[in-house]
């Protein structure tokens, strides 16, 4: 069964759909780690999630796809823009 982005009332849920070869995925995980944010990483290759399936799940077909509290924010560029604008902390 594939994991979906589900909000738990006790803590912030962050899910990153990634691939092992993906540099922007590493950058996104580094940014979140530096902020002390725990996340669940789903490697689309290990989980056999096709790009088409990823798009159905998240609305995007590229990696990373990042979900915060059941809201898909997009990829690393979107995450970085949220960080630079100060809006990321409000989501977390």
C-alpha positions, 0 to 999 in steps of 0.5 A: 500500500502506498503512503499518502500525505496524511496530517497527524494532529500531534506533529507536522507531517513532511513527506518527500518523494525522491530518487537516489540520483536527485541533487535537488532531493538532497538539497531539500533534505539538507534544508529540512535537516538543518531546520531540525524537521523530521520527514518521511522519504519515499524513494520512487524507484525503490517503491516502484512509483512511476512518474505518472503515478507520482503525478497522480499522487502529488500533482507533479511528475518530477522529484522531489515532490514535497508535502507538508501537512497534507499540502503539496508544495512542489519541489525544492525550488518551491521549498527554498522560496518558502524558506527565503520568504519566511513562510516555511517556518509558518507551515512547520 
